Amino acid sequence: MRSELADEEDMRELILEFVMELPGRSAQMRALTSADSRESLRAMAHQLKGAGGGYGYPAITQAAARLEHRILSQSSETELLESLQTLIGCCDAAVAGIASDPTVTLAP
């Protein structure tokens, strides 16, 4: 997945920093699910909901909003995990998009 703002020169470094944090955020969200810390998971989803669009990833915003809604509405564990997997999939796609972008140089 490529950021909608990737062609804006002044956003490239910010987008890269955001995307490089996503694997850690995904791991944290998985851990919070395992620890049954729904409020902390909701807070992370809320944060990604706002940040995703700001960095040109509306799919992350949409998936995070869905997860947050499911937490707030006390949806079943199955529905919550489904929404979490969708969000993590979007995060993984953003990382893959950066990794395959020939204009981006990743630090070793």
Long-range contacts (C-beta under 8 A, 24 or more apart in sequence): 1-57, 1-59, 1-90, 1-93, 1-94, 1-96, 1-97, 2-97, 2-101, 3-55, 3-56, 3-57, 3-94, 3-97, 4-56, 4-57, 4-58, 5-55, 5-56, 6-56, 6-101, 11-55, 11-56, 12-103, 12-104, 14-55, 15-55, 15-56, 15-98, 16-98, 16-104, 18-51, 18-55, 19-55, 19-94, 19-95, 19-97, 19-98, 20-95, 20-98, 22-91, 22-92, 22-94, 22-95, 23-91, 23-92, 23-95, 25-91, 26-88, 26-91, 26-92, 29-84, 29-87, 29-88, 30-84, 30-88, 33-80, 33-81, 33-84, 38-71, 38-80, 41-67, 41-71, 41-84, 42-67, 42-68, 42-71, 42-72, 45-71, 45-87, 48-87, 48-91, 52-90, 57-90, 57-94, 59-90, 59-93, 60-87, 60-90, 60-91, 60-94, 63-87, 63-89, 63-90
